[in-house]
Amino acid sequence: MGAPTRTARVRLSVSPFAAAVGGVVLVAAVLRFATLGDQSLWYDEAQTLGWVHDSFGGMLDGVHSPGEAEPPLYFVVAWAWTRVFGYDEVGLRSLSAVLGILTVPVAYLAAKTLFDRWAGLLAAALVAFSPVLVWYSQEGRAYALLVFLSATAFLFFVRSLDSGRGRDYAAWSIASGLALATHYFAIFLIAVEAIWLLVRAHERRRAVLAVGGVALFGAALAPLALYQRSHGGVEWISASPLRGRLRDALTVLATGAAEPGHQAVLAVVAFAVVVAVIVWRGDGRTRAAVAVALAIGVAAVGGPVIAALVGSDYVLDRNFLAAWVPLAVVVAGGAAIRSLRPAAFVVAAGICAVFLSYDVKLATNEDLARDDWRGVARMLGPTTEDRVVIVAPQWQVKPLAVYMPALRGMPTTERVREVDLIVFSRPGWGRDAPPQPPPGGPFRVVERRKLQWMTLVRFRAPRPSAITPAALTTRGENRSGVFLERSG
């Protein structure tokens, strides 16, 4: 007989913490992908779709054209992404969904570095369930990339403070530069991190080099930023009172929905109470960790508010998103205090339950959904003969044309039997078109339907009759547009 053989048995063991974090990541994936294509593309996403559907050079020209106010990185990534995963709602938004999922383990690692793994698990859960982060993980714009890169920069910032390793400084510099190339409002978070590193870092030379690298990113972006500041078409932001926009922004950060009520005040008070309890019961290390995360989060919110007060007013909920992970890490710090740990997880479970209720509400409530231009196209239905479509205001034709690609501008008089008027009038939007004159002549109203805040008024004539676009186009910034849809 030969020598006995030994069968080596490799046991793959997964720690409870790894399993728990994996479960949280799985929940984040379900929340982001389950309803990814349910809602229609709205104006901003239609803008993205137009850029990424173009050639690479055309996409870059689009980012540099009047009306776009974001740096190019997201569009570059989305340009490549959509060529693999497609241009429909799921294909376009899946990039943001993946980035939203990846932000969960980044939040875990940041909180673990500052506090411990218990705090990391709690931070990961808050990010996974967050209604506002789920919402923007389902949007074909740069915000999920902003949150991911800002959170990554925050992670390597705290690691640099902790270890002083050159690779952590380098990673912070790269992530910070990429965050700036994604959204200009990353500057408020990154500036505080840069100052903190220069003042408190163990390795001053490494900190100077890392901050210098970010400064080069900023210098390269400066010409585009200055151009977009003048031509980005965001003047409408400051048209409404700052106080109301700030209240709505804080409400959205907490619940994902700018509903009337006292959610903003309750969220701020609850956050302040949590911070006070953690500082009161925590030791010196915990207080120092809270100070770091709180300073970064507050800077990402307070910076835009201060800028607004001195004349550069761009206060909107989505421009505060970089603050979300650092502030979630602050709340998660309660789990690092042994005496508070059971209460911290009970509170976190309650928060996640409330978050989940808002996740469901945002996914199912038509009044909170994105503008349903896909539904409008279905409401208009197919046509067997040429028809005129009036869109008021004109700029909303961009998302409608995604679902009605045959729409073309109507420069000359046409003879048609049907004229369809679509009026967009979203409550609180403040950018409605002026009253639209009816086509007149033999045209009579035969149908009136409403979907969300879009109203369809259908006119028909007994026989093909002449329509002049000049007679139907209103004037002003939000004028209506007249379009022709050919049959077939």
C-alpha positions as CSV (number, residue, x, y, z in Angstrom):
1,M,0.0,0.0,0.0
2,G,1.2,3.5,-0.7
3,A,1.6,6.2,1.8
4,P,-1.7,7.6,3.1
5,T,-2.7,10.7,1.4
6,R,-3.9,13.8,3.3
7,T,-6.6,15.8,1.9
8,A,-6.1,19.4,2.9
9,R,-9.3,21.0,3.8
10,V,-9.5,24.8,3.3
11,R,-12.1,26.3,5.4
12,L,-13.3,29.6,4.2
13,S,-14.5,31.6,7.2
14,V,-16.3,34.9,7.1
15,S,-16.2,37.1,10.1
16,P,-19.5,38.3,11.5
17,F,-18.5,41.8,10.8
18,A,-17.6,41.1,7.2
19,A,-21.0,39.3,6.8
20,A,-22.8,42.2,8.3
21,V,-21.2,44.7,6.1
22,G,-21.8,42.5,3.1
23,G,-25.5,42.3,4.1
24,V,-25.7,46.1,4.3
25,V,-24.1,46.4,0.8
26,L,-26.6,43.9,-0.5
27,V,-29.4,46.0,0.9
28,A,-27.9,49.1,-0.7
29,A,-27.8,47.3,-4.0
30,V,-31.5,46.2,-3.8
31,L,-32.6,49.7,-2.8
32,R,-30.8,51.2,-5.8
33,F,-31.4,48.7,-8.5
34,A,-34.9,47.5,-7.7
35,T,-36.6,50.6,-9.1
36,L,-33.8,52.0,-11.2
37,G,-35.8,52.3,-14.5
38,D,-39.2,53.0,-13.0
39,Q,-39.1,56.8,-13.3
40,S,-38.8,58.8,-16.5
41,L,-35.7,60.7,-17.4
42,W,-36.1,64.3,-16.5
43,Y,-34.5,67.4,-18.0
44,D,-31.0,67.2,-16.4
45,E,-30.8,63.5,-17.3
46,A,-31.9,64.2,-20.9
47,Q,-29.1,66.7,-21.0
48,T,-26.6,64.0,-19.9
49,L,-28.0,61.6,-22.4
50,G,-27.5,64.1,-25.2
51,W,-23.9,64.6,-24.3
52,V,-22.9,61.0,-23.8
53,H,-24.7,59.9,-27.0
54,D,-22.4,62.2,-29.0
55,S,-18.8,61.6,-30.1
56,F,-16.2,62.0,-27.4
57,G,-15.2,65.4,-28.7
58,G,-18.9,66.4,-29.1
59,M,-19.5,65.4,-25.5
60,L,-16.6,67.6,-24.3
61,D,-18.0,70.5,-26.4
62,G,-21.4,70.0,-24.8
63,V,-19.9,70.3,-21.3
64,H,-18.3,73.5,-22.4
65,S,-21.5,74.9,-24.0
66,P,-23.9,77.4,-22.4
67,G,-26.3,75.8,-20.0
68,E,-24.0,73.2,-18.4
69,A,-22.5,74.0,-15.0
70,E,-20.6,70.8,-14.0
71,P,-17.0,69.8,-14.7
72,P,-16.4,67.0,-17.2
73,L,-15.3,63.9,-15.2
74,Y,-18.8,62.4,-14.8
75,F,-19.6,62.9,-18.4
76,V,-16.3,61.3,-19.5
77,V,-17.0,58.2,-17.4
78,A,-20.7,58.0,-18.4
79,W,-19.7,58.4,-22.1
80,A,-17.7,55.1,-21.8
81,W,-20.2,53.5,-19.4
82,T,-23.3,53.9,-21.7
83,R,-21.4,52.4,-24.7
84,V,-21.3,49.2,-22.7
85,F,-24.6,49.3,-20.7
86,G,-26.9,51.2,-23.0
87,Y,-28.7,54.5,-23.3
88,D,-32.0,53.7,-21.7
89,E,-32.9,54.7,-18.1
90,V,-31.2,51.7,-16.5
91,G,-28.1,51.9,-18.7
92,L,-27.6,55.5,-18.0
93,R,-28.4,55.4,-14.3
94,S,-26.6,52.1,-13.5
95,L,-23.3,54.0,-13.2
96,S,-24.7,56.1,-10.4
97,A,-26.3,53.0,-8.8
98,V,-22.9,51.2,-8.7
99,L,-21.2,54.3,-7.3
100,G,-23.9,54.6,-4.6
101,I,-23.3,51.0,-3.6
102,L,-19.5,51.4,-3.5
103,T,-19.9,54.4,-1.2
104,V,-21.3,52.1,1.6
105,P,-18.0,50.2,2.2
106,V,-16.1,53.5,1.9
107,A,-18.3,54.9,4.7
108,Y,-17.6,51.8,6.8
109,L,-13.8,52.1,6.4
110,A,-13.9,55.9,7.2
111,A,-15.9,55.4,10.4
112,K,-13.8,52.3,11.4
113,T,-10.6,54.4,10.9
114,L,-11.9,57.2,13.1
115,F,-13.7,55.2,15.7
116,D,-14.0,51.4,15.4
117,R,-15.7,48.7,13.4
118,W,-19.0,49.1,15.3
119,A,-19.2,52.7,14.2
120,G,-18.2,51.6,10.7
121,L,-21.1,49.2,10.5
122,L,-23.6,51.8,11.7
123,A,-22.2,54.4,9.2
124,A,-22.5,51.9,6.4
125,A,-26.2,51.2,7.3
126,L,-27.0,54.9,7.4
127,V,-25.5,55.4,3.9
128,A,-27.2,52.3,2.5
129,F,-30.7,53.4,3.6
130,S,-30.3,57.2,3.1
131,P,-33.3,58.3,0.9
132,V,-31.3,61.2,-0.6
133,L,-28.4,59.0,-1.4
134,V,-30.7,56.3,-2.9
135,W,-32.4,59.0,-5.0
136,Y,-29.2,60.4,-6.5
137,S,-27.9,56.9,-7.0
138,Q,-30.8,56.6,-9.4
139,E,-30.0,59.7,-11.4
140,G,-28.0,60.1,-14.5
141,R,-25.9,63.0,-13.2
142,A,-22.7,63.6,-11.4
143,Y,-24.0,63.5,-7.8
144,A,-23.3,59.8,-6.9
145,L,-19.8,60.2,-8.3
146,L,-19.4,63.3,-6.2
147,V,-20.5,61.5,-3.0
148,F,-18.3,58.5,-3.7
149,L,-15.1,60.5,-4.5
150,S,-15.7,63.0,-1.6
151,A,-16.2,60.0,0.8
152,T,-13.1,58.4,-0.6
153,A,-11.1,61.6,-0.1
154,F,-12.5,61.8,3.4
155,L,-11.4,58.2,4.1
156,F,-7.8,58.8,3.0
157,F,-7.8,62.1,4.8
158,V,-8.4,60.4,8.1
159,R,-6.0,57.6,7.2
160,S,-3.3,60.2,6.5
161,L,-3.9,61.8,9.9
162,D,-3.7,58.4,11.5
163,S,-0.8,56.8,9.7
164,G,1.2,59.5,7.8
165,R,1.9,57.0,5.1
166,G,2.8,58.4,1.7
167,R,0.2,56.2,-0.2
168,D,-2.6,57.6,2.0
169,Y,-1.6,61.2,1.1
170,A,-1.3,60.3,-2.5
171,A,-4.7,58.6,-2.5
172,W,-6.3,61.6,-0.8
173,S,-4.8,64.0,-3.4
174,I,-6.0,61.9,-6.3
175,A,-9.5,61.4,-4.9
176,S,-9.8,65.1,-4.0
177,G,-8.7,66.2,-7.5
178,L,-11.2,63.8,-9.1
179,A,-13.9,65.1,-6.8
180,L,-13.2,68.6,-7.9
181,A,-13.3,67.4,-11.6
182,T,-16.8,66.0,-10.8
183,H,-18.5,68.9,-9.0
184,Y,-17.1,72.3,-7.9
185,F,-18.8,72.2,-4.5
186,A,-16.3,69.5,-3.5
187,I,-14.0,72.4,-2.8
188,F,-15.6,73.2,0.5
189,L,-14.9,69.8,1.9
190,I,-11.5,69.5,0.3
191,A,-10.3,72.9,1.4
192,V,-10.8,72.1,5.1
193,E,-9.1,68.7,4.7
194,A,-6.2,70.4,3.0
195,I,-5.7,73.0,5.7
196,W,-6.1,70.3,8.4
197,L,-3.4,68.2,6.7
198,L,-1.0,71.1,6.4
199,V,-1.4,72.1,10.1
200,R,-1.8,68.7,11.8
201,A,-0.2,66.1,9.6
202,H,2.7,64.0,10.9
203,E,4.6,64.3,7.6
204,R,4.6,67.9,6.6
205,R,6.4,67.4,3.3
206,R,4.0,64.7,2.2
207,A,1.1,66.9,3.1
208,V,2.5,69.8,1.1
209,L,2.9,67.6,-2.0
210,A,-0.6,66.1,-1.6
211,V,-2.2,69.6,-1.3
212,G,-0.1,70.9,-4.2
213,G,-1.4,68.1,-6.4
214,V,-5.0,69.1,-5.6
215,A,-4.1,72.7,-6.3
216,L,-2.9,71.7,-9.8
217,F,-6.3,70.0,-10.4
218,G,-8.0,73.2,-9.3
219,A,-5.9,75.4,-11.5
220,A,-6.5,73.2,-14.5
221,L,-10.3,73.4,-13.9
222,A,-10.4,77.2,-13.2
223,P,-10.9,78.4,-16.8
224,L,-13.9,76.1,-17.3
225,A,-15.3,77.0,-13.9
226,L,-15.1,80.7,-14.7
227,Y,-16.8,80.1,-18.0
228,Q,-19.6,78.0,-16.5
229,R,-20.1,80.5,-13.8
230,S,-21.0,83.1,-16.5
231,H,-22.8,80.7,-18.9
232,G,-24.0,77.8,-16.8
233,G,-27.6,78.9,-16.8
234,V,-28.1,78.5,-13.0
235,E,-29.3,82.1,-12.3
236,W,-32.7,80.6,-11.5
237,I,-31.3,79.2,-8.2
238,S,-31.1,82.6,-6.5
239,A,-34.5,83.7,-7.8
240,S,-36.2,82.2,-4.7
241,P,-35.4,83.2,-1.1
242,L,-32.3,81.7,0.4
243,R,-34.0,80.8,3.7
244,G,-36.6,78.6,1.9
245,R,-34.0,76.9,-0.2
246,L,-31.8,76.2,2.8
247,R,-34.8,74.7,4.7
248,D,-35.7,72.6,1.7
249,A,-32.1,71.5,1.3
250,L,-31.8,70.3,4.9
251,T,-35.2,68.5,4.6
252,V,-34.0,66.7,1.5
253,L,-30.7,65.7,3.1
254,A,-32.7,64.1,5.9
255,T,-35.6,62.6,4.1
256,G,-34.9,62.8,0.4
257,A,-38.1,64.8,-0.2
258,A,-38.7,68.6,0.1
259,E,-42.1,68.2,1.7
260,P,-43.6,71.0,3.7
261,G,-43.2,70.5,7.5
262,H,-40.6,70.7,10.2
263,Q,-38.4,67.9,9.1
264,A,-35.4,70.2,8.7
265,V,-35.6,71.6,12.2
266,L,-36.2,68.1,13.7
267,A,-33.2,66.7,11.8
268,V,-30.9,69.5,12.9
269,V,-32.0,69.3,16.6
270,A,-31.8,65.5,16.6
271,F,-28.3,65.6,15.1
272,A,-27.2,68.2,17.6
273,V,-28.5,66.0,20.5
274,V,-26.6,63.0,19.2
275,V,-23.4,64.9,18.9
276,A,-23.8,66.3,22.4
277,V,-24.4,62.9,23.9
278,I,-21.4,61.4,22.1
279,V,-19.1,64.3,23.2
280,W,-20.4,64.0,26.7
281,R,-20.0,60.3,27.1
282,G,-16.9,59.8,24.9
283,D,-13.3,59.8,25.8
284,G,-10.6,62.1,24.4
285,R,-10.0,60.0,21.3
286,T,-13.8,59.9,20.5
287,R,-14.1,63.6,20.9
288,A,-11.2,64.2,18.6
289,A,-12.6,61.9,16.0
290,V,-16.0,63.6,16.2
291,A,-14.3,67.0,15.8
292,V,-12.6,65.8,12.6
293,A,-15.7,64.4,10.9
294,L,-18.0,67.2,12.1
295,A,-15.7,69.9,10.8
296,I,-15.6,68.3,7.3
297,G,-19.4,67.8,7.2
298,V,-20.2,71.3,8.5
299,A,-17.8,72.8,6.0
300,A,-19.5,71.1,3.1
301,V,-22.8,72.6,4.3
302,G,-21.7,75.9,5.7
303,G,-19.3,76.8,2.9
304,P,-22.1,77.2,0.2
305,V,-24.2,79.1,2.7
306,I,-21.4,81.6,3.4
307,A,-20.8,81.9,-0.3
308,A,-24.4,82.7,-0.8
309,L,-24.3,85.4,1.8
310,V,-21.4,87.1,0.0
311,G,-23.0,87.0,-3.4
312,S,-22.4,83.5,-4.9
313,D,-25.7,81.9,-4.2
314,Y,-26.0,78.2,-5.4
315,V,-27.7,76.7,-2.4
316,L,-29.5,73.6,-3.4
317,D,-29.9,70.2,-1.7
318,R,-27.7,68.4,-4.3
319,N,-24.9,70.8,-3.8
320,F,-24.7,69.7,-0.1
321,L,-24.4,66.0,-0.8
322,A,-20.6,65.8,-0.1
323,A,-21.5,66.5,3.5
324,W,-23.6,63.3,3.9
325,V,-20.9,60.7,4.6
326,P,-18.9,62.7,7.1
327,L,-22.0,63.7,9.0
328,A,-23.2,60.1,9.0
329,V,-19.8,59.1,10.5
330,V,-20.4,61.6,13.3
331,V,-23.7,59.9,14.2
332,A,-22.1,56.5,13.9
333,G,-19.5,57.5,16.5
334,G,-22.0,56.7,19.2
335,A,-21.5,53.0,18.5
336,A,-17.8,53.4,19.5
337,I,-18.7,54.1,23.1
338,R,-19.3,50.8,24.8
339,S,-21.9,52.1,27.2
340,L,-23.9,53.8,24.4
341,R,-23.5,50.9,21.9
342,P,-26.9,49.2,22.5
343,A,-28.8,52.5,22.4
344,A,-26.8,53.6,19.3
345,F,-27.9,50.6,17.4
346,V,-31.5,50.9,18.5
347,V,-31.5,54.5,17.4
348,A,-29.8,53.6,14.1
349,A,-32.4,50.9,13.5
350,G,-35.1,53.5,14.0
351,I,-33.4,55.9,11.6
352,C,-33.0,53.2,9.0
353,A,-36.7,52.3,9.3
354,V,-37.7,55.9,8.8
355,F,-35.3,56.1,5.9
356,L,-36.8,53.0,4.3
357,S,-40.3,54.4,4.6
358,Y,-39.1,57.5,2.6
359,D,-37.3,55.2,0.1
360,V,-40.6,53.5,-0.6
361,K,-42.5,56.9,-0.7
362,L,-40.0,58.4,-3.2
363,A,-40.3,55.3,-5.4
364,T,-44.1,55.1,-5.4
365,N,-45.5,58.6,-4.8
366,E,-46.2,60.3,-8.2
367,D,-46.0,63.8,-6.6
368,L,-42.5,63.2,-5.4
369,A,-41.3,61.5,-8.6
370,R,-39.2,62.9,-11.4
371,D,-41.1,64.7,-14.2
372,D,-42.9,61.9,-16.1
373,W,-42.1,62.8,-19.7
374,R,-42.3,59.1,-20.7
375,G,-45.9,59.2,-19.4
376,V,-46.6,62.3,-21.4
377,A,-45.3,60.7,-24.6
378,R,-47.7,57.7,-23.9
379,M,-50.5,60.1,-23.2
380,L,-49.9,61.8,-26.6
381,G,-49.8,58.4,-28.3
382,P,-48.7,57.5,-31.8
383,T,-49.9,59.5,-34.7
384,T,-51.0,58.4,-38.3
385,E,-50.7,61.9,-39.7
386,D,-48.5,65.0,-39.2
387,R,-49.2,67.0,-36.0
388,V,-47.9,70.0,-34.2
389,V,-46.7,69.7,-30.6
390,I,-46.3,72.9,-28.5
391,V,-44.2,72.5,-25.4
392,A,-44.4,75.3,-22.8
393,P,-41.8,76.1,-21.7
394,Q,-39.7,75.3,-24.7
395,W,-36.7,73.9,-22.9
396,Q,-38.7,71.0,-21.6
397,V,-38.8,69.5,-25.1
398,K,-35.4,67.9,-24.3
399,P,-36.7,65.1,-22.1
400,L,-39.9,64.8,-24.1
401,A,-37.8,64.2,-27.3
402,V,-36.1,61.3,-25.6
403,Y,-39.4,59.5,-25.8
404,M,-40.6,61.2,-29.0
405,P,-37.5,61.2,-31.1
406,A,-39.4,62.2,-34.3
407,L,-40.1,65.7,-32.9
408,R,-38.4,68.5,-34.9
409,G,-38.5,72.3,-34.8
410,M,-41.2,73.8,-37.0
411,P,-39.7,76.8,-38.8
412,T,-42.4,77.3,-41.5
413,T,-46.1,77.1,-41.9
414,E,-47.6,73.6,-41.9
415,R,-51.1,72.2,-42.7
416,V,-52.2,69.8,-40.0
417,R,-55.4,68.6,-38.3
418,E,-54.1,68.2,-34.8
419,V,-52.3,70.5,-32.4
420,D,-51.2,69.2,-29.0
421,L,-50.2,71.6,-26.3
422,I,-48.1,70.4,-23.3
423,V,-47.8,72.8,-20.4
424,F,-45.3,72.2,-17.7
425,S,-46.2,73.9,-14.4
426,R,-44.6,72.3,-11.4
427,P,-45.6,73.8,-8.0
428,G,-42.8,75.9,-6.5
429,W,-40.6,75.6,-9.7
430,G,-40.9,79.3,-10.5
431,R,-40.0,78.8,-14.2
432,D,-43.3,78.5,-15.8
433,A,-44.1,79.6,-19.4
434,P,-46.4,82.6,-20.0
435,P,-50.0,81.9,-21.0
436,Q,-50.1,80.0,-24.3
437,P,-52.4,81.4,-27.1
438,P,-54.7,78.7,-28.6
439,P,-54.2,77.8,-32.3
440,G,-57.6,79.5,-33.1
441,G,-59.3,79.2,-36.5
442,P,-61.0,75.9,-37.1
443,F,-59.2,74.2,-34.2
444,R,-61.3,73.2,-31.2
445,V,-60.4,71.5,-27.9
446,V,-61.3,67.8,-28.1
447,E,-59.3,66.5,-25.0
448,R,-57.8,67.8,-21.8
449,R,-55.7,65.5,-19.6
450,K,-53.3,66.0,-16.7
451,L,-50.3,64.0,-15.6
452,Q,-48.4,65.2,-12.5
453,W,-47.9,68.9,-13.3
454,M,-48.0,68.5,-17.0
455,T,-51.3,69.3,-18.8
456,L,-52.2,68.1,-22.3
457,V,-54.7,70.1,-24.3
458,R,-55.5,68.5,-27.7
459,F,-56.9,70.7,-30.5
460,R,-58.4,69.3,-33.8
461,A,-59.7,70.8,-36.9
462,P,-62.2,69.1,-39.4
463,R,-59.6,69.4,-42.2
464,P,-55.9,70.1,-42.6
465,S,-55.4,73.8,-41.8
466,A,-52.5,76.2,-41.8
467,I,-50.5,76.7,-38.6
468,T,-47.9,79.4,-38.3
469,P,-45.2,78.8,-35.7
470,A,-44.8,82.6,-35.0
471,A,-48.4,82.9,-34.0
472,L,-48.0,80.1,-31.4
473,T,-44.7,81.0,-29.9
474,T,-44.7,83.0,-26.7
475,R,-41.9,85.4,-25.8
476,G,-39.5,85.6,-22.9
477,E,-37.0,83.3,-21.2
478,N,-39.5,80.5,-20.7
479,R,-41.2,80.9,-24.0
480,S,-43.0,78.0,-25.6
481,G,-41.6,76.0,-28.5
482,V,-43.5,74.7,-31.6
483,F,-42.5,71.3,-33.0
484,L,-43.6,69.1,-35.8
485,E,-44.0,65.3,-35.6
486,R,-44.2,63.6,-39.0
487,S,-46.4,60.5,-39.3
488,G,-44.6,57.2,-39.8
